[in-house]
Amino acid sequence: MQIGRFSVPPRILLIAVSALLFVAALTVTLTDTTQAVEIVEQPVVTSEPPRASGQNMIRVEVSGGVTQPGVISLPEGSRLIDAVSAAGGWGERVDPLRVELCLNLAAPLEDGGAIRIPTRDDRLLLGLTGVECGPLYSSASEIASSGATNSASGSSATGGKIDLNRASAEELDTLPGIGPATAAKIIAARKEKPFVIVEDLRDLKIISESVLQGIRALVIP
């Protein structure tokens, strides 16, 4: 091929045309790729701390076969099983048979109520011969009624047995081997932590083993 006065060899011309075609194709490819790329913005997710429910609280007393007996606070609408969990769960001396047969773990609780979880010691302390349930949960109104009855009669005895957690110093003094000084120790100890089993008196070194055997059938925790 001749351009003006110069003659261009066909081979050189072919190389030049090929180079131009390659550059043109590369330009088109880059343009298409650029147009195909989209920037997708991710939505910003924000989390807020849970708001306080403002739920009312109730207080109930849990005693017997739990790890940490005492007065506990629970949200209003709690069930008996929630009280057991809040009191540390089942204790070592819990009576599983009487729990299964006598307690409704789904029972709703009310403020001021009292729960007595059965223990294996109850059979000896209460003279039980079979699966006897007895009053294991008392509502606030029942406790108030019982307190009024006991105040009128001047006694904290239950079924002829003296309640170690409620008896007065005079009532404790009537027990064999328990004098005024020991009665005062019992009252002071139960203020710190309610008695769960009668053996607590011995374990706290308030009474001896011989005195324990003498009063075992006469008292309940």
C-alpha positions in Angstrom: 0.0 0.0 0.0 1.3 3.4 -1.0 0.6 6.5 1.1 1.7 9.7 -0.7 5.3 9.1 -1.7 5.8 6.4 0.9 5.1 2.8 0.4 3.9 1.0 3.6 4.5 -2.7 3.6 1.3 -4.8 4.1 2.7 -6.5 7.2 3.2 -3.2 9.0 -0.2 -2.0 8.0 -1.8 -5.2 9.3 -0.1 -4.8 12.7 -1.2 -1.2 13.0 -4.8 -2.1 12.2 -4.8 -5.0 14.7 -3.4 -2.7 17.4 -6.1 -0.1 16.8 -8.8 -2.8 16.9 -7.4 -4.2 20.3 -7.4 -0.7 21.8 -11.0 -0.1 20.7 -12.2 -3.4 22.1 -10.4 -2.8 25.4 -12.1 0.6 25.7 -15.5 -0.8 25.1 -15.0 -3.6 27.7 -13.8 -1.2 30.4 -16.8 1.0 29.7 -19.3 -1.8 30.0 -17.7 -3.1 33.2 -17.8 0.3 34.8 -21.4 0.7 34.0 -22.3 -2.7 35.4 -20.8 -2.0 38.8 -23.4 -0.7 41.3 -22.7 0.6 44.8 -25.1 -1.0 47.2 -25.4 0.8 50.4 -26.2 -1.4 53.4 -28.9 -0.2 55.7 -27.7 1.0 59.1 -29.0 -1.2 61.8 -29.3 0.4 65.2 -30.2 -1.5 68.4 -31.7 0.0 71.4 -31.3 -1.4 74.9 -34.4 -3.1 76.2 -36.7 -0.7 78.0 -37.5 -1.3 81.6 -40.9 -3.0 81.8 -41.8 -1.2 85.0 -43.2 -4.5 86.2 -44.4 -4.6 89.8 -42.6 -6.9 92.3 -44.0 -9.2 95.0 -42.3 -10.7 98.0 -42.9 -14.2 99.2 -41.3 -16.5 101.9 -39.9 -19.8 100.8 -38.9 -22.4 103.4 -38.3 -26.2 103.6 -36.5 -28.1 100.8 -34.7 -25.3 99.0 -31.1 -24.3 99.0 -31.5 -20.7 100.2 -34.8 -20.3 102.2 -36.0 -16.9 103.1 -38.0 -13.9 101.7 -37.5 -13.4 98.0 -38.6 -10.8 95.5 -40.2 -11.8 92.2 -42.0 -10.1 89.3 -45.7 -9.9 89.6 -47.3 -12.9 87.9 -44.6 -15.3 88.9 -45.3 -19.0 89.5 -44.3 -21.3 92.4 -41.5 -22.8 90.3 -40.1 -19.3 89.9 -39.9 -19.0 93.7 -38.0 -22.3 94.0 -35.5 -21.1 91.4 -35.0 -17.8 93.1 -34.4 -19.6 96.4 -31.5 -21.5 94.9 -33.3 -24.5 93.6 -34.2 -27.8 95.3 -32.3 -28.5 98.5 -30.6 -31.7 99.4 -33.4 -32.8 101.8 -36.3 -32.1 99.5 -39.0 -34.9 99.3 -39.5 -35.4 95.5 -42.5 -37.6 96.0 -44.5 -35.1 98.0 -43.4 -32.3 95.7 -44.8 -34.2 92.7 -48.1 -35.1 94.5 -48.7 -32.1 96.6 -47.4 -29.0 94.8 -48.7 -27.3 91.7 -45.5 -25.8 90.4 -47.5 -23.6 88.0 -49.6 -22.0 90.8 -49.5 -18.2 90.6 -48.1 -16.4 93.6 -49.3 -13.3 95.4 -47.5 -10.7 97.5 -47.0 -11.8 101.1 -47.5 -15.5 100.5 -45.5 -18.3 102.1 -44.3 -21.5 100.5 -43.2 -24.6 102.3 -41.3 -27.1 100.1 -41.7 -30.6 101.5 -38.6 -32.3 103.0 -37.8 -35.9 103.9 -37.5 -34.8 107.5 -41.2 -33.9 107.6 -42.2 -37.5 108.1 -40.4 -37.6 111.4 -41.1 -34.1 112.5 -44.8 -34.1 111.6 -45.4 -37.8 112.3 -46.4 -38.5 108.7 -47.3 -42.1 107.9 -48.2 -41.7 104.2 -48.2 -39.1 101.5 -49.8 -36.3 103.4 -49.6 -32.9 101.9 -50.7 -30.4 104.6 -50.6 -26.6 104.1 -47.6 -26.1 101.7 -48.7 -22.8 100.3 -50.4 -20.0 102.2 -51.7 -16.8 100.7 -51.3 -13.5 102.5 -54.9 -13.5 103.6 -54.5 -17.1 105.0 -51.4 -16.1 106.9 -53.1 -13.0 108.3 -56.1 -15.2 109.4 -53.8 -17.8 111.0 -51.8 -15.1 112.8 -55.0 -13.6 114.2 -56.0 -17.0 115.5 -52.7 -17.7 117.1 -52.6 -14.3 118.7 -56.1 -14.8 120.2 -55.1 -18.2 121.5 -51.6 -17.0 122.7 -49.9 -20.0 121.0 -47.6 -20.6 118.0 -48.1 -24.3 118.1 -49.1 -26.2 115.0 -50.9 -29.5 115.4 -49.6 -29.6 119.0 -46.0 -28.9 117.9 -44.2 -25.7 118.6 -43.0 -23.8 115.5 -39.4 -22.9 116.0 -39.7 -20.0 113.6 -42.7 -18.4 115.3 -42.8 -19.4 118.9 -42.3 -16.9 121.7 -39.5 -17.2 124.3 -42.1 -18.4 126.8 -43.3 -21.2 124.5 -39.7 -22.3 123.8 -38.9 -22.3 127.5 -41.6 -25.0 128.0 -39.5 -27.5 125.9 -37.4 -30.0 127.8 -33.8 -28.8 128.0 -34.6 -25.4 126.7 -34.2 -22.6 129.3 -34.6 -18.8 128.9 -31.0 -18.4 127.6 -31.4 -21.1 125.0 -34.8 -19.7 123.9 -33.1 -16.3 123.4 -30.4 -17.9 121.2 -33.1 -19.6 119.1 -35.0 -16.4 118.5 -31.7 -14.5 117.6 -30.7 -17.3 115.2 -34.0 -17.4 113.4 -33.9 -13.6 112.8 -30.6 -14.1 110.9 -32.0 -17.1 108.9 -35.2 -19.1 109.4 -34.8 -22.7 110.5 -35.3 -25.3 107.8 -35.0 -28.5 109.8 -34.9 -29.1 113.5 -31.3 -30.3 113.2 -30.3 -26.7 112.5 -30.4 -26.1 116.2 -27.7 -28.7 116.7 -25.7 -27.6 113.7 -25.7 -24.0 114.9 -24.5 -25.3 118.3 -27.6 -23.9 120.1 -28.5 -27.2 121.7 -26.8 -30.6 122.1 -27.6 -33.9 120.4 -29.3 -35.2 123.6 -31.6 -32.1 123.8 -32.3 -32.4 120.1 -33.6 -36.0 120.6 -35.7 -34.8 123.5 -37.5 -32.1 121.5 -37.5 -33.6 118.0 -41.1 -34.8 118.3 -42.4 -31.6 119.9 -41.3 -29.0 117.4 -41.4 -28.1 113.7 -39.2 -25.7 111.8 
